[in-house]
Amino acid sequence: MVKGKRIGALLIFLSFLAIGSSAAAEDKFPSQPIELLVGYSPGSMSDVIGRVIAPLMARELGGPVVVVNKPGGAGAIAAEYLAKAKPDGHTIMECSFNAMAWRPHTQHVKYTFHDFTYILSHSDYNFAFLVRKDAPWKTFQEWLDYARKNPGVKYGSPSTFSIPHIVMEWVAKHEKIKILHAPFKGDGETAAALLGKHIDVSGSAGAAIPIVEGGQLRTLLQLCGDPPDPTPAMVQRLMDVYPNFSPGLKIGVEMPMGVVGPKGMSAPVVKKLAAALKKATETEEFVKFNKQYRTSVVVWNGDLIFQNVKLASDTFGEVLNDLGFVKK
């Protein structure tokens, strides 16, 4: 009986030590520079917004937050690196949550959506298909008519299995047209290829908006968000052109972007990171950024992100299988 009491007292003592250790970790965090991974090249939407939120989070956390680009594999290289990182909060990632939801369906990656800690979302995307200002197609319907008569029209996307890629392939199958896909490593490369006349249409995640505003490109079809064109009311929207657009893919189109970490992060550190990011979304700089890129602040906590990522993962399988994108 005495032995049992001693064990009980020891367990209580150890639990207090654990609580004290957790609190100490929160007080000392961050104890070194935080790496904010970006799975795409400089100039991509993830990179652009990562470089906006990094200094804003650093201001709140009291330590540097450094953007580290790890492009490749449509974000999978950075995600795999993150999944293996020490879960102390010093390695996190700015990303599209789609990377966690459907990359495991399409690629032989070394992670599932269960292998991450979802911290906070901050914005939606501004997905669109763009063309050069002198393109002969004034409407999406005109482009479709041209594509039917001219098989092999080239389009680019920020990466293989990105939202623009999958939506365009859905359109191609739905409309029975034959088009050629050119994958890049972010919006910057895709927009450059379009301006250089290497492709006819580019799928954008939003980073090319300043070029549209500058008059060099214009919007052919808006997938989500608001077009920056001088007469946005004239721009066709995905859901208007396709009222019965794939419900499963619609989830992906509307999924916001945000920050994740490795699985196993402590609750106090997650709370501190989430609070810093939430504070960042309320700053004048972030509000200005969202206005410039025609995006909206969308704040989901970790539990809500996980629920939606799981829903997306469950739903995408059927969509991707129908398009022939499920890995063999």
N, C-alpha and C positions, 0 to 999 in steps of 0.2 A: 504493500500500500504506500509506504514511504517512497519506494523506488518509483512508483507511478506518479506520485506528486512531484518528484524531482524532474522526471521526464516532461511532465506538463509545464513546470516552471521554466525548464530549458526551452521548450517550444515557444512559450510566450516571449521569453527573452530574445530568442532568435527572430521572432516576428517583429519585435520592436527594432532590432538591429536592421532588418530589411527595410522597414519603413524609414528609419533614419538614413540608411544608405541611399534610398530612392530620393528622398528630399535633398540630400547632399548633392546627388547627381544633377538634380534640377537646378540647384543653386549655382553649381559650377559650370553648367552648360550655357553656351558652348565653351569648351576648353581649348579649342583649336579652330582654324578656319573651316567653314562648312563648304563642302563641294555640292553645287547644284548642277547635276548632270542634265545634259540636253542630248537627246538621241538623234539630232539632225544637225546639218551643217550651219554655219553662220548665215544669217539672213532668213532662216526659216521662222515660222510663226513662234514655235517653241523657244527658239533662240532669242528672238526679238523681245518676247514678253518675259523670258527668263532674266534678261539683262535689265528689265525694268523693275522686277520684283526683288532681285538679289540685293541691291543697295537699300531698298525700303525695308526688307526683312533684317538686314544687317544693322540698320539704325535701331530697330526694336530689340534685337538680340544682344547688341553691344559687342559684336565680333564680326569679322569679315565673312561674306557669303560670295564664293567665287564660282562663276559659270564655267563648266568644263564640257566641251562638245565631244561626244562620242558617237558620231554618225555611223550609220550602217544597219542593214537588216531591218529597215523601216522602224527603227527605234529599239529593235531587239537586242542589239549589242549593249546599249546603255542599260536596258532593263536587266539583262543577265548579269552585268557588272554590279548593278544595285542589289539584286537578289542575293549576291554572295558577300556584300559589304557588311561590316560590323554594324549591328543595329544600335549604335550609340547616338544617332541623330546627326552625325557629322558628314554623312553621305546621303543626300536626298535627290529627288529627280523631278524636274518640271516636264510634264508630259500630257499627252492625250490618254485618257483612261481606256480608250479603245485598244491601246497597245497591250494592256493587261487582259482585256476581254476577248479579243479574237486572234492575237498573234499565235497562241497555242493551237488554234484551229488550222492555221495556214502554214506555219513553219515548225520545224523541229527545234523548238527553243527549250531551254533548260529551266523553265519556270511555268507556273500557272498563276492565275489571279489571286490564289491563296497565299502566295509567297511575298506579299507586300503589306506594308502598313499604310493605310489611306489617311492622309493628314487633313487636307482641305482643298476644295475647288475654289477657283477665283473668277473665271470668265468663261463665256461661251466662245464658239468659233465664228468666223465669217467665211464659210465655204462658198466658193463660186467657180464657174468656168469662165475664163477670160479669153479674149481675142485681141489682136492688134487693132488699133483705131481705124485702119484702112481695110479691114477684113470685109469681104463682100456680103457677109451675112449680118443682117440687122436684127434678126430674131433667132431664137433657138430653133424654131420650126424651119426657117430658111436653111440653117446649118444641117438639120436632119435631112431635108430634101436633097441637099448637095451630097451628103454622105451616102445616101442611097444610090445616087447616080455615079459616085466616084469612090468605090471601095478603097480603103487604105489611108483614109485621112488620119494624120498623126496628132495625137494629144499627149500631153505630159502631165505627170502628177508629182506631188512632193515625195512620194515613195510608193513602192509596190504595196498593195493592200491598205493604202491610205483611204480615207473617206472619198476623195475625188475619184480615185482609181476604181473603187468598188461601185460607186454610183454610176460612173460612166459605163462600166461593163454591164451593169443592170440595164441601163438605157439601151446599150447596143443589143442586148439579147431581147429586150422588150420590143424594140423597133426593127429588129432583124437587119442591122447594118454591120458592116465589117470595118473596124477601125484598128489602128496600130497604137500600142501603148509604149511610151518612153518614160521610165521611172527615173527620178532624180533624188537628191538628198536634202530636199527642202524647197520652200517657196522661192528663195533667191535664185537658185539654179534653174528652176522651172520657168520663172519670168524671163530670165536672161535668154533661155532657149527660144521662148516665144518671140521676144524682141529681135533675136537673131534669125528668125524665120526657119528655125530647125524643126519646129512643130507648128501646128495650126491652131490648137486650143490648149490652154493650160488650166489644170485644176489648182486652185489656190486655197490655202487655209487662212488667208487674211493678210499676210505680210506684203503682198503686192499692191495693197490699197493705195499707198502714196503714188505709185506709178499710174494707177487708174485716175487718181485725182490730177496727176500731171498731164493727162490727156494722151499718153502713149498707148494705153490699153483701155479696153472697155469691157463691161460685163455682158456675157452672152446668156448666162443662166445663174440665178442666185439660189444657192442651196439652203442657206440659213443666214440670219443676220440681215443687215441693211446694206444695199449697194451704195457705193460712194459716187456713182455717176451723177452728172449735173441734173439729169431728169430720172431719178430712181423709180418714179411711178411707171416709166416706160419699160423697165427691166422685168423680164419674165422670171417667175419664181417656180422652183421645183414642184411645190405642192399644188400650184395652180395648173401647171402643165400635166402633172400626173396626180390627180386626186386620190388614186388608188395605189400610190407608191408603197413599196414594201414596208409594212409596219415594223418588221425586224430591223431593217436598215435605217428606218427613220429614227430609231433609238440611238443608233450610232451617230447620225448626222447631228442630233441635238445634244449629245454628250458633251459636258464642259471639259475644260482642261484644269489642271491643278498640280499639286505636289504630293508625292508618295515617298515612302522610305522602305527599308528592308523589313521583313517580318521580324517581330520580336522586340520592337522598340518599346521603351518604358512609357507608361501613361504620362508621367510628369513631363518628359521631353517632348512627346507628341503634343501635349497641351500647350507647351511653351512655343513650339514651332507654329502650331495652328493659330495661336493668339497673335504671333508676330505677322503671319500672313494675312490674317483678318484685318489687323491694324493697317497693313500695307494697302489693302483694297479700299480703305477709307481716305487715303491721302489724296491731295490735289493732283499729284503726279500720276497716280493710277487712274483717277477719274478722267484726266486729260488723255491718257493713253487709250482708254476704252472709247472715248469720243472720237479720237483720231482714227481708230481701226474699226469703228462701227460695231463694237462688241458690247456686251452687258456684263455687269458684275453678277456672278452666280456663285453663291457660297453654299456648299454642301459639306456637312461634317463627315468624318470618316465612316460612320455607320451607314449613312445615306449613300455615299459613294460606293461602298462595298455592295450594298443591295442592288444598285443600278448596274454595276459592273457584272455581278452575277446574272442579273436579268439579261444583260447584253450578251454575255457569254452563252447562256442557254438559248437565246434567240438567234444569234448570228450563225450558229452551226448549220441550220436549215438554209439560210440565205447563201452562205458561202458554198455549201454543197451543191446548191442549185446552179451556181455560177462556175462550178468545177474548181474551186479554190481550196478545198479541204486537202490537207497534206495526205500523201499516200504512205 
